[in-house]
């Protein structure tokens, strides 16, 4: 005999619907600083590329 009872389809679907939510660990101060640095670098890169494209599109 099997040690565990037979699971029905409804029970399996209920277990899928109510399985525990994976929570993210809180960010450390270091990780927050790194994320802020990365975000700032990307913002500055977008601004620089926008400045470089602007003069090329309107030659005088």
C-alpha positions, 0 to 999 in steps of 0.5 A: 500500500502507498503511504500517502492518500490519492490526490484528486485533480481538484485538490492538486489544482487547489494546491497550485492556486494556494501555494506560498508566494515567493517573497523577495528578500529586502535589499541591502544598503549596498544593493540599493546603492548599486541599483541607484548608481546603475539607474543614474548611469543609464539616465545619463547615457540616455541624456548624452545620446539624445544630445548627440542625436539632436545636432545631427538631425538638424544640420545648418 
